[in-house]
Amino acid sequence: MAVNFDLTGKVAIVTGGNGGIGYGMARGLAQAGASIVIAARRPEKNAQAVAALQATGAKAMSVVTDVQDEPRFRRRCTPPWRRSAASIF
């Protein structure tokens, strides 16, 4: 699939990115050049998704979180967490 936009230098946080539609979105965003953060509940599935993305050359990491717990999710996706992502990407 041809990518018509460039996300190089951007970080995409993909909720539910460890499977199904969310993983498909993560792959598409990675193909456009974004660094990917998989934000989902299951560490094992997160690790598999990150490994698969990295195997394609994408920069990827995961955060174990439940987006239904909004305060916790917001804490996970704001500083100092961003600093740790910056060191990876």
Beta strands, then each sheet from edge to edge (+ up, - down):
strand 1: 11-15
strand 2: 35-40
strand 3: 60-64
sheet 1: 1+ 2+ 3+
end
